[in-house]
Amino acid sequence: MHALRDERVSAGQLAEEASYIEIDVLRQPIGKQDQYAAAFGGLNFLRFESGGRVTVEPQNVPAHKLSEFFDSTLLLWTGMQRDASSVLSEQKSNTQRNLPVLQEIRSHAEQLRRLVSDGELDPMVVGAILHESWRRKRELATNVTTSRIDQWYDTAMTAGAEGGKLCGAGQGGFLLLLVRPENRARVRSALSELVEVEVRPEVHGSIVMMPFPR
C-alpha cells in the first residue's frame, strides 16, 4: 500500500503498522515477533520492552556458518491447521502462573545470542537449546501440543534429530528440526508422512517484488 502511494517507509514502521492492525484493530492475542521478523529479515535478536517498544539487534554470522546451519535444518508441514488465537488465549491467561517458565524460555534466547556473538552458530548446540525450550513451552497451556505432534517429535529424536520445536503458537503448523547432515535421510524416512519445505536464509526482509504500473 505504501508503494502504491510512492511512500518510502522503514522496516520498523512496517512492523509496527502490521502489529497495530493485528493486535489493536483485530484484537488478536499475539506478540510482535512475526511482524518484525518479516519486516527486517536476517538473523536478529529482538527485545520486547515494557510499553510495547521493540529493539532489533542484527546478528552477524559468516555466510559459510549460516549455510552450514540451514544445511542442518528440516522444516516439516504437519498438515494440521489451527486458530492461533485459541491457542494463545489460554497461554496469555496463564502468564502470571507461568512466569518462571517464560523467564527460562527468555534465557534460551539469551543463550542463542551469546552463541552467535561468539562467532558460532553450531546447529547441534542450537538444537539442544531448542529442545529444552520446546520442552518448557509445552507447559504453558494444555493446547500447545497434541499426542500426534509429540509422537512425531519423539520419532524425530529417536531417528537422530538433535532438537527442535513446533513453530508458532502450537497445536499444528510446522515442525522445525535440527539434524546432523548424516542423519537427515533417516529422519526424513521416519517422518515420511509429513511434507518437507525447503528453507533458506532471507536477509532482505519485506520488499516490493515487482513494479506497479503508473
ABEGO torsion letter per residue (X at the ends): XAAAAGBBBBAAAAAAAAAAAAAAAAGBBBBAAAAAAAAAEEBBBBBBBBGGBBBBBBBBBBAAAAAAAAAABBBBBAGBBBBAAAAAAAAAAAAAAAAAAAAAAAAAAAAAAAAAAAGBBBAAAAAAAAAAAAAAAAAABAAABBAAAAAAAAAAAAAGBAEEBBBEAEGEEBBBBBBBAAAAAAAAAAAAABBBBBBBBBAAEBBBABBBBX
